[in-house]
Amino acid sequence: MRPVENTSDRLVLAGPSPLFRPFLAGGLGLLAAGLGFLVVAATAVAEWPAATPAGLGVFLTTFGLFVAIVPLIGRFPYRREIVVDCATRQVSWRDRTLVRLRQDAYPFRSIAAVRVDEARHPDGDPYYTLAFELDSGQVLTLERFTDRRPAAEAARLIRDRLDTARDEPAPTPAP
């Protein structure tokens, strides 16, 4: 995630979802391989050599179609945004999918801390999560990073904006 808007009233951090592209590309690749095997099987003259490529082609085509369609039906977001809006005094977390926009908003006063947590994959590789700790004790994971530096930078930008907004008086509504 990187800042796409950084003004005195608003901070918008946005970035692509880490799962969308691999699933779509992998599914389309398997689909193409399966169709290739079907073409090879269809052009084979003898029945026995065509059996193996045809079966593999049907499997890969079906599997590739299902893997490619998962992100297309809206299961995985293709873009994530964190919006710190000083005018409304809310932080919004948005997931844009191909089908809909999922959004949660939290008022500044309910956010106790912005933190970066380190965890490890089962294979031992570290990853870092940007999280909000709410006053209720609930921890909301906003984004996962593979490197500590971008996670710490995103947390710093959000913390700075929240601290600045908390020091300013609340805007009065227009009559």
N, C-alpha and C positions, 0 to 999 in steps of 0.2 A: 504494500500500500504506500502510496505517495500522496503528498498534498497536491490537489488540483485547484483548490481555491483557498487562499489564506489572506483574508482581509480582517479588519478589526472587529467586524460583526459576525464573521462566519469562517469556520475551518471545515474543509471537506477533504477527507482522505479517501482515495478510491484505488481499486486495483482489481485485477482479474481473479476469479475464483481458481484455486489450484487444481480442482478436479474436473472442470468443464472440458478444457481442451484435450487432456489425455483420454478421457472417455470417448469424446466425439471422434478424435483422430484414430484411436484404436479400433473403435467400432466400424468406422468407414474403411479402415485398412483390412480388417477381417472380412467385411462385406465384399470388398474388391477381390481379395484372395479367393473367397468362396466362389464368386462368379467366374473367376479365372479357371478354377478347377472344373466348374461345370462346363465351360467352353471346351476345355481340353477333353473332358469325358464325352461331350457331344460330337467332337470331331474324330474321336477314335473309331476305327473300323471294327476291330475285334471286340467282342462283348466282355471278355475277362479283363483286359487291361483298363477298360473304361469303368469297371465297377468300383475300384478303389478311389480314383479321383472324383467320381460322381458322389459317392457317399461322403467323402471329405468336403466336397464342394457344398453339398446340401447342409452339412453341419456348420461349416464356417459362414455360409451365407445367412443362415438362421441366427446363429450366435452373434455375428457381426451386426445384423439388423437390430437385435435386442440391445446390444451394448451401445450402439449409436443412437438409438431412440430414447434411452434413459435421460440424457441431458436435454434432448429436444422436447420431451413432454414436461419439462419443468422441475425435475427432481433436483438437479444441481444448478446453483446460481452461476451465471457467467460473469457477474460483476458485483463487487461488494463496496459499500460506501459507509463511512462514519461521518456524520455531519454534526458539528458543534455549533449551534446557532445561539448567539448571545442575545439576539432580539427576543426570542421566545424562551430563552434560558432552558433549552432542552438539548439532549444529545440523542440523535437518531441513528439507528443501525439499520441499513437497508441491504437486502439481498434481491438483486434483479435476476429473475429467471426469464426464459422465453415466454412463459405463460402469464406470470404475475409479478408483482412487487410485494415482497414481505418487508414489513417495517415495524420496528419497536422504537418507542421514544421514552426517554427517562429524564426527569427534571434534574437540573444541576444539584439541587439540594439533597437528592437521594443518592448521589454518588459519593461514597466515602473515600475511595482511593482508585487510582489508575495504576495498574501494575503489570509487570512482565514476568510470567512464570516460566521456568525451564522444566521440561519433561524429556523423556527419552522414549523413542520407538522401541519395539521389542528387539530390533537388531542392534540397539545401542546408540543410534544416531540421535543427537539432541534436536529438539525443536522448541520454539518459544511462542507463548501465547500472550496476546494482549488482552487484558481482562479488566472489567470494572468490578469493584467490590462495593456493593450497595449497603446502605445503612442497616438494612434488615439482615445482613450477613451473607446474603446470596452473592455468588460470584458468577458474572456473565462473561463467557469467553467470546470475544469479538472477532479475533483473527489469529491465524497461526502463521508463524514465520519460520524459515529454515536458518536464519541468521539473527544473531542478537542485535546487531547495529540497527537495522530497519525497525525492529520491534521497539527498541529503546527510543529511537527518534520519533516514532508515532506516539508513544506514551508521553514523551516530553512535550510534543506539540499540544496534545490534548490537555495535559496537566497545566501547561502555561495558560492556555485559553480559559480553562475552568477557574484557575486562581485569579486571573485578571477580571473575569466576569463576576466572581464572588466579591471582589473588593469594590466593584462599582455599585452604586445604588440601583435598585430595580427600576426599570422603565415604568413610567406611569401611563396607563391606557388613555388613549385619546377620547375626548367627550363625544 
